[in-house]
Amino acid sequence: MDDSRYLECLAADYGDLRDAAAAVELTVPVPTCPGWTMGDLVFHVAEVYLHKVTVMRTGEWPKQWPPPDAEHAAKLPLLGRAYGELIAEFSARRPTDPAPTWYDPDQTVAFWIRRMAQETAVHRIDAELAAGLPVTPVPDDLALDGVDEVLKRFLGYDTEDLDQLEGGHLARDGQDTITVLAGQTAWTVRPAPQEVVVDDGAADNPRVVIQAAPDPMLRWLWGRADDDAVRLSGDPAWAAYLRRMLVAATQ
């Protein structure tokens, strides 16, 4: 996906998220984010947007976050202001311009354009579920990109939280594999307690093949869909293992 397409998706999902939040009381619970209300979800998205604005403007991680004025602001107006500032910041910069990120191989504005598009898509789903609205499918191109991102840039990169994985590790030596198949696009996940390697393409003789169309696969990987959203071939314990690793890597 190119940056203009990410921004197009970001705009659509932001609008749907805002509309879902405005359709109900901000006190309604968010079923996919236990303990959160709609107001908490709206504030979270707003402060994430503002955080990225600050990072791009200053070139460094803010020492205090969130700022006090944001914590006490009315939530829906704060969301609108934050989105406006985010888009203005993206418009003022080139995707190749430098910007600090948590992903060492990519320290550019483009990283945040992609990340904010994917962040907003997932939380738009949360908002629609909380509002009792039909969930808008994630377009195939964005969903496939999101599957790639969560597998490679979260699970395959940030393994710090896998040492004490809840439920323990099934893999021991990095030889076992899991195939994720979204539509016609496949990834091989090769887990081990200290490292998870993610490659393009399907594995030979994986422990399990997890298959779905792009939208339900993205939702399942992010915990926004139940197990009936995917089809399994092989040992279901290894599909559950993948989900446990993803929970640790994305928390």
JOZIUR-V386654 format. One record per backbone hydrogen bond with DSSP energy under -1.0 kcal/mol. NH is the residue of the N-H (numbers start at 1). CO is the residue of the C=O. If there is no record, write none. Layout:
nh=NH co=CO
nh=NH co=CO
//
This chain:
nh=6 co=2
nh=7 co=3
nh=8 co=4
nh=9 co=5
nh=10 co=6
nh=11 co=7
nh=12 co=8
nh=13 co=9
nh=14 co=10
nh=15 co=11
nh=16 co=12
nh=17 co=13
nh=18 co=14
nh=19 co=15
nh=20 co=16
nh=21 co=17
nh=22 co=18
nh=28 co=25
nh=30 co=36
nh=33 co=30
nh=36 co=33
nh=38 co=28
nh=39 co=26
nh=41 co=37
nh=42 co=38
nh=43 co=39
nh=44 co=40
nh=45 co=41
nh=46 co=42
nh=47 co=43
nh=48 co=44
nh=49 co=45
nh=50 co=46
nh=51 co=47
nh=52 co=48
nh=53 co=49
nh=54 co=50
nh=55 co=51
nh=56 co=52
nh=57 co=53
nh=58 co=54
nh=59 co=55
nh=70 co=67
nh=71 co=67
nh=72 co=68
nh=73 co=70
nh=78 co=74
nh=79 co=75
nh=80 co=76
nh=81 co=77
nh=82 co=78
nh=83 co=79
nh=84 co=80
nh=85 co=81
nh=86 co=82
nh=87 co=83
nh=88 co=84
nh=89 co=85
nh=90 co=86
nh=91 co=87
nh=92 co=88
nh=93 co=90
nh=97 co=94
nh=99 co=107
nh=106 co=103
nh=109 co=97
nh=110 co=95
nh=113 co=109
nh=114 co=110
nh=115 co=111
nh=116 co=112
nh=117 co=113
nh=118 co=114
nh=119 co=115
nh=120 co=116
nh=121 co=117
nh=122 co=118
nh=123 co=119
nh=124 co=120
nh=125 co=121
nh=126 co=122
nh=127 co=123
nh=128 co=124
nh=129 co=125
nh=130 co=126
nh=131 co=127
nh=133 co=128
nh=143 co=139
nh=144 co=140
nh=145 co=141
nh=146 co=142
nh=147 co=143
nh=148 co=144
nh=149 co=145
nh=150 co=146
nh=151 co=147
nh=152 co=148
nh=153 co=149
nh=155 co=150
nh=156 co=151
nh=158 co=154
nh=159 co=157
nh=162 co=159
nh=165 co=162
nh=168 co=165
nh=178 co=189
nh=179 co=208
nh=180 co=187
nh=181 co=210
nh=182 co=185
nh=183 co=212
nh=185 co=182
nh=187 co=180
nh=188 co=199
nh=189 co=178
nh=190 co=197
nh=192 co=195
nh=197 co=190
nh=199 co=188
nh=201 co=186
nh=207 co=177
nh=209 co=233
nh=210 co=179
nh=211 co=231
nh=212 co=181
nh=217 co=213
nh=218 co=214
nh=219 co=215
nh=220 co=216
nh=221 co=217
nh=222 co=218
nh=223 co=220
nh=224 co=219
nh=229 co=226
nh=230 co=227
nh=231 co=211
nh=233 co=209
nh=235 co=207
nh=238 co=235
nh=240 co=236
nh=241 co=237
nh=242 co=238
nh=243 co=239
nh=244 co=240
nh=245 co=241
nh=246 co=242
nh=247 co=243
nh=248 co=244
nh=249 co=245
nh=250 co=246
//
